[in-house]
């Protein structure tokens, strides 16, 4: 009780930030259409849960399985598989929120930690991706906590800390292969190393404990050798990353276009006030020569820079693990502004005016985006490339739950067969997740009705699901049942295949 009374305002502020975090992530969690990768991950989790021999199924596509393993219990708790997958990302985001608070407190101070946590809770960048069943939110959580324990280990060379760090690094690696950068960035934490007279061999101990952490992470990653297709984890890298040889003679070719992408994403997804505070915080760290702050900055910027240089496909979610680390500097800048105004007595007699004004400045642009996201997506200020991928193109799946419900109702008339435009991704996986254990045959095909589907229509109720724009002029002998409009001119269409 004494602790509660002593820190009552801090507890109230912390609980308010947590409440705001969930208020911006849980409502209408399935309102946004399912994305291609979400459909794949959720379907994998369903199959892995049903068949123990397929627990390493994601390796077949060069993906690591931890996110799908973690999703399996949620599929048992929640009836809607899309909600279950997205709820896992919300939980991952909450773990990141706690990590942002603890890391900012360790690097700077308690007040900066509250401001940084508020930024994480409200900025559109994190709200948007914490509401999607993608691995990136989980990777962000592991990254923040890996940095926290790396800094702790640099200051206090202890075996237990190095072991915890190793498990976190291993968990990140099992979530997504680019997490190997966290291992490569461990030496950066040496900037925070502080030698004491009491411990003469602290530097040597730090290296030994790094080795312990790396060994644990490597051991965890090599557990994937128990499953088939382990080799695909490395062989698929060429699909996503340019090799240095490919960039000979054109080193700035991917970098400059990717820089233009970031210059579009950051003001919209971080909001302009947060971006300004973030830059101010970075400048402040350099002016103060804060070594722990420099470690955080390098841990955020090095992966960001490498992504800009080497990635073939560049999307905002690939940068998500750097965002919480950058927001820490925004929180530090805000706390520094308030501290400066107090020192100059600009706040005398009205101590809540400036903090309240800063809060409103942060909330206004973020609230515009977040309100639209929760009630009528897509938000107006969502970058064009993200809008196309998540809401307009074939990667966005609309009406799948309703289509699945209709198909299950048709089972009362006999065996049902449904063809889909596509073999992997939004279709058929986005439909599969709602037809799990329904005993409805799903047949993938190209942007036309295959002979297999046509033949099935002779004996069974047969339907076809696809994207209107892709199927236009290429299908015949069908009856339109329902059309589910997308943002823009396209739509998901459900046809009944008429037997010939």
Secondary structure, DSSP 4 states (H G I P E B T S, - for coil): -HHHHHTHHHHHHHHHHHHHHHHTTSTTTT-SPEEHHHHHHHHHHHHHHH-GGGTTGGGGGT---HHHHHHHHHHHH-SSHHHHHHHHHHHHHHHHHHHHHHHHHHHS-HHHHHHHHHHHHH-HHHHHHHTS--THHHHHHHHHHHHHHHHHHHHS--HHHHHHHHHHHHHHHHH-GGGHHHHHTGGGGGGG----SS-TTHHHHHHHHHHHHHHHHHHHHGGGGGSTTTTHHHHTHHHHB--GGGGTT-TTHHHHHHHHHHHHHHHHHT-HHHHHHHHHHHHHHHHHT-HHHHHHHHHHHHHHHHHHHHBSS--GGGGHHHHHHHHHHHHHHHHHHHHHHHHTTTTTT-TTHHHHHHHHHHHHHHHHHHHHHHHSSSPTTS-HHHHIIIIISTTEE-SHHHHHHHHHHHGGGS-EEEEEEBSSSHHHHHHHHHHTTS--EEEEESSS--HHHHHHTTTSEEEEEEEHHHHTTT--SEEEEEEEEPSSS-EEEEEEEPP-
